[in-house]
């Protein structure tokens, strides 16, 4: 009983105590925001590598160092010089700058003096000249005297240079030799495809024909003259490049046809010792072909020859290229070959036919290693056909051409007339016909060369029949020594 009373008393005592109060928390400190310096992002500033521009900044101290550009203060103003391609991104006092350094696609000298011969147009001459000042990654075009150059991460150029054009007289002459760049015809790696000496005071006919295979990356094809150190040379150059194109036969035919029509026009260029002249440059995409017909003639006698080089390289490849050894069993050729094949053939009317192959065996041999040139591409065939009619009846003599090696096209000079064929196949096509009176004689001059991209040999056939209503074609008053240089 006493225990129960004690517990009850303690309970009453507990109910009589005041309620506990919570301990007040410390007040949170008041954070006063600190004002950050305001940075203004400025427009990107572009400067060319190796060039200096005034920089629009009033900063008191120099900006952070970087690998792309250099700053210096002159007369209270800042100037920036481009050192290496790239983007320098930095804060400079109250401003943020992105300084972009790029190389120029084309950087021309102030004075442009061009020399041409044979009424060569100023536009193509300007294009050839400007290539020596072109960035390796840039593409160059000309239209109406306006040059346009552009390339990935390059400062583009578009302008009309002031040109002083000089016209010179150059006596035509036949080629002393043929330089052929047709192996490897199918490009599957970066390489030098031709190196050939340009002997002093010689006139060279040049044929170039290469195809980038469909699975290959794009490549630049370059044709350049390398001049040895200490030996200057002046060259007269005729150049007709066609492509890039997917139609290999027509590409080769168009280069040949242009060369046929105007072989004695071109431009002149002086190449100092130790320097180069880039006379052609074109981009070969996968599956595309480039063909070119050129004439290169050294004008000053020198003891050391220049070097003609043709190379193909990927767009980003800056490594030195090597010349691959020539494959002995190759079906195409490269190197230096005789310039012409001279033939004199007689045909007498009657039931017999006369057959002649162009581009068939025997093949010309390369002058240094004796390797053959299957098809004799680029070598001029110079014919003198002597036609005779011993009968007492007027006779018609017919000249026909067919392609026995596969589809082909041809350009020819016959009796002073320039002819182009459509696509030839095995069925003969009529080229020309002549009326020979009784006991008549006629000499016909014909010149042609196997053109790149086509299939050779071509077969020429002479046949005769009794004349119908064919009018007599007078013979030319005189026969030139040659039509094709």
C-alpha positions in Angstrom: 0.0 0.0 0.0 2.8 2.3 0.9 4.6 1.5 -2.4 1.5 2.4 -4.4 1.1 5.7 -2.7 4.8 6.5 -3.4 4.4 5.8 -7.1 1.2 7.9 -7.2 3.0 10.8 -5.5 5.8 10.7 -8.0 3.4 10.8 -10.9 1.7 13.9 -9.5 5.1 15.5 -9.1 5.9 14.8 -12.7 2.7 16.3 -13.9 3.5 19.4 -12.0 6.8 20.3 -13.8 6.8 22.9 -16.7 7.1 21.6 -20.2 10.7 21.7 -21.6 11.5 24.4 -24.1 13.5 23.6 -27.4 17.0 25.1 -27.6 16.9 28.0 -30.1 19.1 27.4 -33.3 22.0 29.6 -34.3 20.8 32.1 -37.0 22.1 31.4 -40.5 24.9 33.7 -41.5 23.9 36.3 -44.2 25.9 35.6 -47.4 26.6 38.7 -49.4 27.3 37.7 -53.1 30.6 38.9 -54.4 30.3 40.6 -57.8 32.3 38.6 -60.5 34.1 40.6 -63.2 32.0 40.7 -66.3 33.7 39.0 -69.3 32.5 40.1 -72.7 32.9 37.5 -75.5 34.3 39.3 -78.5 33.8 38.2 -82.2 36.4 35.7 -83.5 39.4 37.5 -84.9 41.0 36.1 -88.1 44.7 36.5 -88.9 46.8 34.8 -91.7 49.8 32.8 -90.7 53.0 34.9 -91.0 51.0 38.2 -91.2 50.5 40.9 -88.6 47.3 42.9 -87.9 46.4 45.6 -85.5 44.4 44.1 -82.6 41.3 45.9 -81.2 42.1 45.7 -77.5 42.9 48.5 -74.9 44.3 46.0 -72.4 47.1 47.2 -70.2 49.1 43.9 -69.9 49.9 41.2 -72.5 47.5 38.3 -72.9 48.4 34.7 -71.9 51.0 33.1 -74.1 49.8 30.5 -76.7 51.2 28.5 -79.6 49.2 30.0 -82.4 49.8 33.8 -82.3 52.1 36.4 -80.8 51.1 39.8 -79.4 53.2 42.9 -79.1 52.5 46.5 -78.3 53.7 49.3 -80.5 52.9 53.0 -80.1 50.2 52.3 -77.5 48.4 49.7 -79.8 48.4 45.9 -79.8 49.4 43.9 -82.8 49.0 40.2 -83.4 51.0 37.9 -85.7 49.9 34.5 -86.8 52.4 31.8 -86.0 50.7 28.4 -86.6 47.2 27.4 -87.9 44.7 26.9 -85.0 42.5 28.8 -82.5 43.9 30.6 -79.5 41.1 30.9 -76.9 41.7 33.0 -73.8 40.4 35.7 -71.4 42.2 39.0 -71.6 41.2 41.3 -68.8 37.5 41.9 -69.3 37.3 40.2 -72.7 37.2 36.7 -74.1 38.9 36.3 -77.4 39.1 33.5 -80.0 41.9 34.3 -82.4 41.8 32.1 -85.5 45.0 31.6 -87.4 44.7 30.3 -91.0 46.9 29.9 -94.0 45.9 31.6 -97.3 44.7 29.5 -100.1 46.5 31.7 -102.6 49.0 34.5 -102.0 50.0 36.3 -105.2 52.8 38.8 -105.8 51.6 42.3 -106.6 52.9 42.3 -110.2 51.7 39.8 -112.7 53.5 39.6 -116.1 52.5 36.8 -118.5 54.1 35.8 -121.8 52.2 33.7 -124.4 52.7 32.5 -127.9 50.4 31.6 -130.7 47.4 33.6 -129.4 47.1 31.6 -126.3 44.3 33.0 -124.1 45.2 35.1 -121.1 42.9 33.2 -118.7 44.6 29.8 -118.9 48.0 31.5 -118.8 47.0 33.2 -115.6 45.8 29.9 -114.1 49.1 28.1 -114.9 51.1 31.0 -113.5 49.1 31.3 -110.3 49.5 27.6 -109.4 53.1 28.3 -108.2 51.6 30.5 -105.4 48.8 28.0 -104.4 48.5 26.3 -101.0 49.0 22.5 -101.3 45.4 21.8 -100.0 43.7 24.5 -102.1 41.8 24.2 -105.3 42.1 26.9 -108.0 39.7 28.0 -110.7 39.7 30.7 -113.3 36.8 32.3 -115.2 37.0 35.5 -117.1 40.2 36.6 -115.5 38.8 36.0 -112.0 40.8 33.6 -109.8 39.1 31.6 -107.0 41.1 29.6 -104.5 39.7 27.7 -101.5 40.4 24.7 -99.3 39.6 23.2 -95.9 40.6 25.6 -93.1 42.2 28.1 -95.5 41.5 31.7 -96.1 39.8 31.8 -99.5 40.9 34.1 -102.3 38.8 35.7 -105.0 40.1 38.5 -107.2 41.1 39.8 -110.6 44.9 40.4 -110.7 46.2 43.2 -112.8 48.0 41.4 -115.6 50.5 42.6 -118.1 50.3 40.3 -121.1 53.1 39.9 -123.6 52.9 38.0 -126.9 56.0 36.4 -128.3 56.7 34.7 -131.6 57.9 31.1 -131.4 58.9 29.1 -134.4 57.0 25.8 -134.5 59.0 22.6 -134.6 58.4 18.8 -134.4 58.8 17.0 -131.1 62.3 15.5 -130.5 60.8 12.8 -128.2 57.8 11.5 -126.4 57.4 11.4 -122.6 54.7 9.0 -121.5 53.1 8.7 -118.1 50.7 5.8 -118.3 52.0 3.4 -115.7 50.6 2.6 -113.3 47.4 3.5 -115.2 45.3 2.4 -112.2 46.3 4.3 -109.0 46.0 2.4 -105.8 48.6 4.3 -103.6 50.3 7.6 -103.2 53.5 7.8 -105.3 55.5 9.5 -108.0 54.3 8.0 -111.3 56.9 9.6 -113.6 60.3 11.3 -113.5 61.7 12.2 -116.9 64.6 14.5 -117.8 63.8 17.6 -119.9 67.0 17.7 -122.0 68.0 21.3 -122.9 66.8 22.8 -126.2 64.6 19.8 -126.9 60.9 19.8 -127.7 58.9 17.1 -125.9 55.4 15.8 -126.6 53.9 14.6 -123.3 51.0 12.2 -122.7 49.6 11.7 -119.2 46.8 9.3 -118.4 45.9 7.9 -114.9 42.7 6.6 -113.2 42.0 6.6 -109.4 40.4 3.3 -108.6 36.8 3.3 -107.3 37.7 2.1 -103.8 40.5 4.6 -103.4 40.4 8.0 -101.5 40.5 11.3 -103.4 44.0 12.3 -104.6 45.7 15.3 -106.1 47.5 14.7 -109.4 50.3 17.2 -110.0 52.5 17.8 -113.0 55.6 19.9 -112.2 59.0 20.9 -113.6 61.8 20.7 -111.1 64.8 22.9 -111.9 68.3 21.9 -110.6 70.0 24.3 -108.3 72.0 27.0 -110.0 70.5 26.4 -113.5 67.7 28.7 -114.7 65.6 27.7 -117.6 62.8 29.2 -119.7 60.1 26.9 -121.1 57.5 27.1 -123.7 54.5 25.0 -122.6 51.4 23.8 -124.3 49.0 22.0 -122.0 45.5 20.5 -122.5 44.3 18.6 -119.4 40.8 17.0 -119.4 38.9 15.5 -116.5 38.5 14.4 -113.8 35.9 12.3 -115.6 34.3 8.8 -115.3 34.3 8.3 -119.1 37.9 7.2 -119.7 37.7 6.9 -123.5 36.1 10.4 -124.0 38.5 12.0 -121.5 41.6 10.8 -123.5 39.9 11.7 -126.7 39.1 15.3 -125.6 42.7 15.9 -124.5 44.0 14.6 -127.9 41.4 16.6 -129.9 42.4 19.8 -128.2 46.0 19.2 -128.8 45.3 18.5 -132.5 43.4 21.7 -133.0 45.9 24.1 -131.3 49.3 22.5 -130.8 51.3 25.7 -131.4 49.8 27.9 -128.7 50.9 28.2 -125.1 52.6 30.2 -122.4 56.2 30.9 -121.4 57.6 30.5 -117.9 61.0 31.1 -116.4 62.0 28.6 -113.6 64.9 29.7 -111.4 67.5 27.2 -110.3 66.3 25.1 -107.3 62.7 26.0 -107.9 59.7 24.3 -109.4 56.8 25.2 -111.7 53.5 23.5 -111.0 51.9 23.5 -114.5 48.9 21.2 -113.8 47.0 20.2 -110.7 43.7 18.3 -110.5 41.7 16.4 -107.9 41.1 12.8 -108.7 38.0 11.4 -106.9 37.4 7.6 -106.7 36.8 6.1 -110.1 37.8 9.2 -112.0 40.4 9.6 -114.8 42.6 12.5 -115.9 44.2 12.8 -119.3 46.6 15.4 -120.6 48.5 16.2 -123.8 51.4 18.7 -123.5 54.3 20.1 -125.3 57.3 21.3 -123.3 60.3 23.0 -124.9 63.4 24.3 -123.2 64.5 27.6 -124.8 67.9 28.2 -123.2 70.9 26.0 -123.7 72.1 24.5 -120.4 74.3 21.6 -119.4 71.8 20.2 -116.8 68.3 19.1 -117.7 65.2 19.9 -115.7 63.0 17.2 -114.4 59.4 16.5 -115.3 57.6 14.9 -112.4 54.0 13.5 -112.2 52.8 12.5 -108.8 49.6 11.5 -107.0 49.0 12.0 -103.3 46.2 11.9 -100.7 44.6 15.2 -99.6 46.3 15.1 -96.1 49.6 13.4 -97.1 52.6 15.7 -96.7 55.2 12.9 -96.7 57.8 12.7 -99.5 56.7 10.4 -102.3 58.8 7.7 -104.0 59.0 6.5 -107.6 58.0 2.8 -107.8 60.2 0.5 -109.9 58.6 -0.2 -113.3 57.0 -3.6 -113.6 58.5 -5.6 -116.5 55.2 -7.2 -117.4 53.2 -4.0 -117.3 50.6 -3.5 -120.0 51.0 0.3 -120.0 54.2 2.3 -120.2 56.2 5.2 -118.7 59.4 7.0 -119.7 60.9 8.5 -122.8 60.2 7.1 -126.2 60.7 8.0 -129.9 58.3 10.7 -131.0 57.1 9.2 -134.3 56.6 6.2 -136.6 57.0 7.1 -140.3 55.3 4.9 -142.9 55.1 5.0 -146.7 52.7 2.6 -148.3 51.5 2.0 -151.8 48.1 0.9 -152.9 47.0 -0.1 -156.4 43.3 -0.3 -157.2 41.8 -3.7 -157.8 40.3 -6.6 -155.9 43.1 -6.6 -153.2 42.7 -4.7 -149.9 45.5 -3.0 -148.0 45.4 -3.4 -144.2 47.4 -1.3 -141.8 47.4 -1.4 -138.0 47.9 1.7 -135.9 49.1 1.0 -132.3 50.0 -2.6 -132.9 53.4 -4.3 -132.9 56.2 -3.6 -133.4 56.2 -1.5 -130.2 58.5 1.4 -129.5 61.1 0.9 -126.7 61.9 3.2 -123.8 65.2 4.9 -124.5 66.9 4.1 -121.2 65.7 0.6 -120.2 64.3 -0.8 -123.5 60.8 -1.5 -122.0 58.1 -1.7 -124.8 55.1 0.7 -125.0 52.1 -1.5 -125.8 49.8 0.5 -128.1 52.5 3.1 -128.9 50.3 5.7 -127.1 51.2 9.3 -127.9 53.6 8.4 -130.7 52.6 10.1 -134.0 52.1 7.9 -137.0 53.1 9.9 -140.1 51.8 8.2 -143.4 52.4 8.8 -147.0 49.8 6.8 -148.9 50.6 6.4 -152.6 47.5 5.6 -154.5 47.6 4.4 -158.2 45.0 3.5 -160.8 46.6 1.7 -163.7 43.2 0.9 -165.3 41.3 2.7 -168.0 38.3 3.3 -165.8 37.9 5.9 -163.0 38.1 4.3 -159.6 37.0 5.2 -156.1 39.5 4.5 -153.3 38.0 4.2 -149.9 39.7 4.5 -146.5 37.9 2.9 -143.6 38.8 2.4 -139.9 37.7 -0.1 -137.3 38.7 -0.9 -133.7 39.9 -4.4 -133.3 41.2 -4.1 -129.7 38.0 -2.8 -128.2 36.0 0.5 -128.3 38.2 3.5 -129.4 38.1 7.0 -130.8 40.5 8.7 -133.1 41.6 12.2 -134.2 43.4 12.4 -137.6 44.8 14.8 -140.1 44.1 13.7 -143.7 45.1 15.9 -146.6 45.2 18.9 -144.3 41.7 18.3 -142.9 41.2 17.6 -139.2 38.9 14.6 -138.5 37.4 13.2 -135.3 35.6 9.8 -135.2 32.7 8.8 -133.1 33.2 5.7 -131.0 34.7 3.0 -133.2 34.0 -0.7 -132.9 34.7 -3.7 -135.1 32.5 -2.5 -137.9 34.5 -0.4 -140.4 33.7 3.4 -140.6 34.4 5.4 -143.7 37.0 8.1 -143.2 37.7 9.4 -146.7 37.3 8.5 -150.3 39.1 9.7 -153.5 38.4 9.6 -157.2 41.4 8.4 -159.3 41.0 9.0 -163.0 42.3 6.4 -165.5 46.0 6.0 -165.1 45.8 8.5 -162.2 48.1 8.8 -159.2 47.5 10.5 -155.8 49.6 10.9 -152.7 47.7 11.2 -149.4 49.2 12.6 -146.2 47.8 11.3 -142.9 48.8 11.8 -139.3 47.4 10.5 -136.0 48.5 9.0 -132.7 47.0 6.4 -130.4 45.2 8.5 -127.8 44.8 7.7 -124.1 41.8 5.8 -122.8 41.0 4.1 -126.1 41.8 0.5 -127.1 44.4 -0.1 -129.8 45.3 -1.2 -132.4 43.0 0.4 -134.9 42.8 -1.1 -138.3 42.9 1.1 -141.5 41.7 -0.5 -144.7 42.1 0.7 -148.3 39.8 -0.7 -150.9 38.6 0.3 -154.4 35.6 0.1 -156.7 34.4 1.6 -160.0 33.6 5.2 -159.4 29.9 6.3 -159.4 29.0 9.9 -159.1 31.9 10.8 -156.8 33.2 14.2 -157.7 37.0 14.5 -158.1 38.7 15.9 -155.1 41.7 18.1 -156.0 45.0 17.3 -154.2 46.4 20.0 -151.9 48.8 22.3 -153.6 51.6 21.4 -151.2 52.2 18.8 -148.5 53.7 20.1 -145.2 56.5 18.3 -143.5 54.1 17.5 -140.6 50.8 18.4 -139.0 51.3 17.2 -135.4 54.3 18.5 -133.5 
